Amino acid sequence: MLAIRQHEFGGPEELRLEELEDPQPGVGEVRIAVRAAGVHLIDTAARRGERAGPLPPATLPMTPGREVAGVVDAVGPEVDPGLVGKRVAADLGARSGGYAELTVTAAEGLHVLPDGLGFEAAVEMVGTGRTAMAILETAAPVAGDVAVVSAAAGGIGSILVQALAGAGVTVVGLAGGAEKAAVVASLGAAAAIDYHADGWPEEVRAALGERPVTLGLDGVGGGIGREVLELVGVGGRLVMYGTASGAVTPLGAEDLYSRGITVAAAISARLFQRPGGLRELESRALQAAADGTVSPLIDRFALADAAAAHQAIEGRRNVGKIVLVP
């Protein structure tokens, strides 16, 4: 099989296409012929040799990638042979190995895909969609809320905009550049603002008129995250779920006391300590795409172009979820 391999920690250039022996499933495992592999910002941290969220630092050599969708083409001992031929998605966890034509994982972690759900949409929802469901669970939006979503053209943000708008929330989506803002507007946002433009917070206030922001959802952090916090009105909520800027949102106790804002972090350790685990969130996300509640945005790259995919996500140039297609 062909797979992306990494033998040294470093930049995207360390990701190279190689030919490897086909993996064989062990006891309780299946082999998946990969049709789509998700690229996540955590993958770039692993590539650099850094701790990747809750996962330990990677060991080399490795094949990156934790999110896959495809067709089961072989099963190991103690696995139902009826799984062969099933369309599935899975999160491979710390084992990784998704950037490949074939990968092996535990059968118990599989999700058999609903009819009509494509592989690329499924690979977005089993990982990125799962996180979006956790963010929405933490945020607890209700009809009538007014929400500001940063990085609204990204994989998570585009799901959040659609889900919130569908729940009767007025959504202002923030995106980097006019082209991305146009995409956000097409997702159902009441207003789409380019946060590269000077004075963008005033554009948000002008778009909302007298309506206060009741919910901020921020995956950028840094100065943009701080501006999102400043937009949230008295008694509102801020849910932080990422630091795409490379920095956390600066805030202090005074921010909480002076305006009665509730602040929560929706991923990292909190997500992995969720009562009931993550599988239910994965199922919920996959079903949301299958029934049309959300339409995942996909930014496709060939498997051989994994290095370019990493450059795109680190440069925040992607629209939607980056997916490698073997």
TORZAKOL-428698 format. One record per residue (C-alpha): z, y, x; residue number from 1. Coordinates in steps of 0.02 Angstrom, whole numbers. Layout:
// residues N
R / z / y / x / i
R / Z / Y / X / NUM
...
// end
This chain:
// residues 326
R / z / y / x / i
R / 0 / 0 / 0 / 1
R / -13 / 183 / 47 / 2
R / 147 / 285 / 55 / 3
R / 212 / 448 / 124 / 4
R / 325 / 416 / 273 / 5
R / 441 / 528 / 371 / 6
R / 501 / 482 / 546 / 7
R / 582 / 648 / 597 / 8
R / 677 / 781 / 502 / 9
R / 589 / 947 / 491 / 10
R / 453 / 1040 / 398 / 11
R / 323 / 980 / 274 / 12
R / 211 / 925 / 418 / 13
R / 329 / 777 / 444 / 14
R / 264 / 699 / 282 / 15
R / 121 / 583 / 329 / 16
R / 17 / 456 / 234 / 17
R / 33 / 281 / 307 / 18
R / -12 / 104 / 259 / 19
R / 138 / -12 / 234 / 20
R / 169 / -190 / 179 / 21
R / 185 / -205 / -10 / 22
R / 370 / -209 / -59 / 23
R / 436 / -362 / -150 / 24
R / 566 / -354 / -289 / 25
R / 732 / -439 / -257 / 26
R / 861 / -508 / -379 / 27
R / 873 / -396 / -532 / 28
R / 730 / -286 / -474 / 29
R / 554 / -242 / -529 / 30
R / 405 / -173 / -436 / 31
R / 315 / -24 / -511 / 32
R / 134 / 22 / -481 / 33
R / 163 / 209 / -470 / 34
R / 52 / 320 / -576 / 35
R / 151 / 481 / -551 / 36
R / 291 / 532 / -431 / 37
R / 398 / 685 / -456 / 38
R / 428 / 815 / -321 / 39
R / 598 / 899 / -329 / 40
R / 677 / 1040 / -229 / 41
R / 810 / 915 / -176 / 42
R / 671 / 816 / -89 / 43
R / 643 / 963 / 28 / 44
R / 827 / 965 / 77 / 45
R / 818 / 779 / 113 / 46
R / 662 / 808 / 219 / 47
R / 758 / 933 / 325 / 48
R / 901 / 810 / 350 / 49
R / 1020 / 908 / 238 / 50
R / 1133 / 840 / 104 / 51
R / 1030 / 829 / -55 / 52
R / 1146 / 879 / -197 / 53
R / 1263 / 733 / -235 / 54
R / 1161 / 615 / -126 / 55
R / 1206 / 579 / 56 / 56
R / 1089 / 638 / 195 / 57
R / 935 / 529 / 212 / 58
R / 912 / 401 / 348 / 59
R / 747 / 384 / 442 / 60
R / 614 / 324 / 432 / 61
R / 598 / 349 / 245 / 62
R / 480 / 366 / 98 / 63
R / 540 / 515 / -5 / 64
R / 540 / 532 / -194 / 65
R / 666 / 486 / -328 / 66
R / 566 / 504 / -490 / 67
R / 425 / 386 / -537 / 68
R / 324 / 328 / -686 / 69
R / 200 / 186 / -689 / 70
R / 172 / 5 / -738 / 71
R / 283 / -144 / -693 / 72
R / 172 / -263 / -594 / 73
R / 302 / -389 / -529 / 74
R / 481 / -441 / -563 / 75
R / 614 / -523 / -456 / 76
R / 732 / -666 / -498 / 77
R / 843 / -644 / -651 / 78
R / 727 / -515 / -729 / 79
R / 635 / -537 / -894 / 80
R / 453 / -577 / -850 / 81
R / 405 / -490 / -1011 / 82
R / 427 / -325 / -920 / 83
R / 266 / -354 / -823 / 84
R / 135 / -235 / -892 / 85
R / 261 / -117 / -971 / 86
R / 238 / 69 / -949 / 87
R / 402 / 135 / -875 / 88
R / 491 / 280 / -791 / 89
R / 643 / 276 / -677 / 90
R / 752 / 381 / -564 / 91
R / 765 / 288 / -399 / 92
R / 923 / 378 / -344 / 93
R / 976 / 375 / -162 / 94
R / 857 / 231 / -127 / 95
R / 706 / 347 / -148 / 96
R / 532 / 277 / -111 / 97
R / 434 / 363 / -249 / 98
R / 297 / 443 / -144 / 99
R / 200 / 280 / -137 / 100
R / 75 / 171 / -228 / 101
R / 211 / 41 / -258 / 102
R / 401 / 53 / -268 / 103
R / 546 / -62 / -309 / 104
R / 698 / -21 / -415 / 105
R / 834 / -104 / -520 / 106
R / 771 / -166 / -687 / 107
R / 924 / -97 / -775 / 108
R / 873 / 81 / -733 / 109
R / 702 / 72 / -818 / 110
R / 650 / 170 / -971 / 111
R / 505 / 91 / -1066 / 112
R / 396 / 237 / -1116 / 113
R / 368 / 284 / -1298 / 114
R / 190 / 263 / -1359 / 115
R / 83 / 416 / -1322 / 116
R / 191 / 482 / -1180 / 117
R / 88 / 498 / -1021 / 118
R / 148 / 454 / -847 / 119
R / 148 / 632 / -780 / 120
R / 248 / 699 / -926 / 121
R / 367 / 551 / -913 / 122
R / 402 / 578 / -729 / 123
R / 445 / 759 / -764 / 124
R / 564 / 717 / -905 / 125
R / 657 / 571 / -823 / 126
R / 726 / 687 / -687 / 127
R / 691 / 871 / -716 / 128
R / 698 / 848 / -905 / 129
R / 865 / 758 / -888 / 130
R / 934 / 910 / -797 / 131
R / 864 / 1026 / -932 / 132
R / 952 / 923 / -1066 / 133
R / 1116 / 940 / -969 / 134
R / 1093 / 1128 / -957 / 135
R / 1062 / 1141 / -1144 / 136
R / 1214 / 1030 / -1177 / 137
R / 1321 / 1147 / -1073 / 138
R / 1246 / 1306 / -1146 / 139
R / 1263 / 1245 / -1328 / 140
R / 1131 / 1366 / -1397 / 141
R / 1130 / 1409 / -1581 / 142
R / 1002 / 1493 / -1692 / 143
R / 1021 / 1680 / -1671 / 144
R / 1066 / 1673 / -1487 / 145
R / 973 / 1791 / -1370 / 146
R / 938 / 1705 / -1204 / 147
R / 871 / 1760 / -1035 / 148
R / 797 / 1618 / -931 / 149
R / 756 / 1646 / -747 / 150
R / 620 / 1545 / -657 / 151
R / 550 / 1514 / -831 / 152
R / 382 / 1451 / -767 / 153
R / 460 / 1312 / -662 / 154
R / 490 / 1132 / -711 / 155
R / 663 / 1160 / -784 / 156
R / 635 / 1336 / -847 / 157
R / 477 / 1293 / -944 / 158
R / 571 / 1154 / -1035 / 159
R / 717 / 1270 / -1073 / 160
R / 604 / 1406 / -1146 / 161
R / 521 / 1283 / -1264 / 162
R / 681 / 1198 / -1319 / 163
R / 773 / 1362 / -1348 / 164
R / 630 / 1441 / -1446 / 165
R / 619 / 1284 / -1552 / 166
R / 804 / 1299 / -1591 / 167
R / 787 / 1475 / -1660 / 168
R / 841 / 1567 / -1503 / 169
R / 758 / 1730 / -1451 / 170
R / 703 / 1697 / -1272 / 171
R / 660 / 1818 / -1133 / 172
R / 581 / 1721 / -991 / 173
R / 580 / 1787 / -812 / 174
R / 446 / 1732 / -690 / 175
R / 379 / 1784 / -520 / 176
R / 211 / 1867 / -549 / 177
R / 101 / 1917 / -694 / 178
R / 10 / 1750 / -701 / 179
R / 171 / 1652 / -716 / 180
R / 236 / 1775 / -846 / 181
R / 80 / 1743 / -951 / 182
R / 118 / 1556 / -946 / 183
R / 296 / 1589 / -1003 / 184
R / 234 / 1693 / -1149 / 185
R / 126 / 1546 / -1204 / 186
R / 280 / 1434 / -1213 / 187
R / 359 / 1531 / -1355 / 188
R / 458 / 1666 / -1265 / 189
R / 481 / 1826 / -1365 / 190
R / 454 / 1921 / -1202 / 191
R / 398 / 1868 / -1029 / 192
R / 447 / 1981 / -884 / 193
R / 386 / 1982 / -704 / 194
R / 544 / 1993 / -598 / 195
R / 441 / 2045 / -446 / 196
R / 411 / 2212 / -532 / 197
R / 527 / 2358 / -497 / 198
R / 647 / 2394 / -638 / 199
R / 623 / 2228 / -726 / 200
R / 800 / 2225 / -801 / 201
R / 757 / 2383 / -896 / 202
R / 601 / 2296 / -962 / 203
R / 714 / 2159 / -1029 / 204
R / 828 / 2285 / -1114 / 205
R / 679 / 2377 / -1187 / 206
R / 606 / 2215 / -1255 / 207
R / 769 / 2173 / -1343 / 208
R / 809 / 2345 / -1409 / 209
R / 989 / 2347 / -1470 / 210
R / 1010 / 2158 / -1466 / 211
R / 1135 / 2099 / -1335 / 212
R / 1101 / 1949 / -1225 / 213
R / 1218 / 1809 / -1277 / 214
R / 1159 / 1676 / -1155 / 215
R / 1095 / 1683 / -977 / 216
R / 1019 / 1529 / -895 / 217
R / 991 / 1553 / -709 / 218
R / 913 / 1436 / -583 / 219
R / 875 / 1567 / -449 / 220
R / 1042 / 1640 / -395 / 221
R / 1056 / 1781 / -269 / 222
R / 1009 / 1955 / -326 / 223
R / 907 / 1894 / -475 / 224
R / 1053 / 1788 / -534 / 225
R / 1164 / 1941 / -521 / 226
R / 1044 / 2042 / -628 / 227
R / 1043 / 1904 / -758 / 228
R / 1233 / 1912 / -761 / 229
R / 1227 / 2101 / -784 / 230
R / 1113 / 2078 / -934 / 231
R / 1235 / 1962 / -1024 / 232
R / 1335 / 2057 / -1155 / 233
R / 1520 / 2054 / -1196 / 234
R / 1577 / 1880 / -1243 / 235
R / 1415 / 1800 / -1184 / 236
R / 1387 / 1645 / -1078 / 237
R / 1305 / 1620 / -909 / 238
R / 1249 / 1445 / -857 / 239
R / 1200 / 1428 / -674 / 240
R / 1095 / 1278 / -627 / 241
R / 1010 / 1317 / -462 / 242
R / 990 / 1427 / -309 / 243
R / 802 / 1434 / -284 / 244
R / 828 / 1600 / -192 / 245
R / 934 / 1511 / -63 / 246
R / 1095 / 1599 / -115 / 247
R / 1223 / 1580 / -253 / 248
R / 1246 / 1718 / -381 / 249
R / 1380 / 1840 / -320 / 250
R / 1517 / 1859 / -450 / 251
R / 1704 / 1881 / -458 / 252
R / 1850 / 1870 / -577 / 253
R / 1821 / 2049 / -632 / 254
R / 1654 / 1998 / -707 / 255
R / 1742 / 1871 / -816 / 256
R / 1891 / 1977 / -868 / 257
R / 1804 / 2143 / -898 / 258
R / 1674 / 2074 / -1020 / 259
R / 1745 / 1907 / -1072 / 260
R / 1594 / 1812 / -1004 / 261
R / 1602 / 1623 / -991 / 262
R / 1522 / 1554 / -833 / 263
R / 1477 / 1371 / -807 / 264
R / 1379 / 1269 / -681 / 265
R / 1273 / 1137 / -766 / 266
R / 1218 / 1025 / -623 / 267
R / 1280 / 958 / -457 / 268
R / 1449 / 871 / -467 / 269
R / 1474 / 917 / -650 / 270
R / 1314 / 829 / -703 / 271
R / 1356 / 669 / -610 / 272
R / 1531 / 665 / -684 / 273
R / 1464 / 682 / -862 / 274
R / 1554 / 565 / -984 / 275
R / 1435 / 428 / -1036 / 276
R / 1326 / 449 / -881 / 277
R / 1148 / 511 / -863 / 278
R / 1046 / 378 / -950 / 279
R / 1070 / 454 / -1122 / 280
R / 1007 / 622 / -1057 / 281
R / 853 / 537 / -983 / 282
R / 816 / 451 / -1149 / 283
R / 839 / 615 / -1243 / 284
R / 720 / 704 / -1124 / 285
R / 585 / 571 / -1135 / 286
R / 595 / 572 / -1324 / 287
R / 581 / 762 / -1331 / 288
R / 415 / 750 / -1239 / 289
R / 356 / 602 / -1343 / 290
R / 388 / 689 / -1510 / 291
R / 316 / 856 / -1453 / 292
R / 478 / 955 / -1449 / 293
R / 426 / 1007 / -1275 / 294
R / 259 / 996 / -1185 / 295
R / 291 / 972 / -999 / 296
R / 194 / 1083 / -880 / 297
R / 120 / 986 / -733 / 298
R / 61 / 1049 / -563 / 299
R / -36 / 901 / -489 / 300
R / -59 / 854 / -307 / 301
R / -137 / 698 / -232 / 302
R / -15 / 581 / -145 / 303
R / -96 / 621 / 22 / 304
R / -56 / 806 / -7 / 305
R / 133 / 784 / -13 / 306
R / 155 / 911 / 128 / 307
R / 60 / 1042 / 28 / 308
R / 166 / 1000 / -125 / 309
R / 324 / 1034 / -25 / 310
R / 253 / 1198 / 37 / 311
R / 215 / 1248 / -143 / 312
R / 389 / 1211 / -210 / 313
R / 477 / 1293 / -63 / 314
R / 365 / 1446 / -83 / 315
R / 401 / 1448 / -270 / 316
R / 214 / 1446 / -305 / 317
R / 215 / 1304 / -430 / 318
R / 195 / 1321 / -617 / 319
R / 289 / 1180 / -702 / 320
R / 337 / 1017 / -619 / 321
R / 249 / 964 / -460 / 322
R / 188 / 785 / -477 / 323
R / 104 / 676 / -346 / 324
R / -33 / 563 / -414 / 325
R / -72 / 409 / -307 / 326
// end
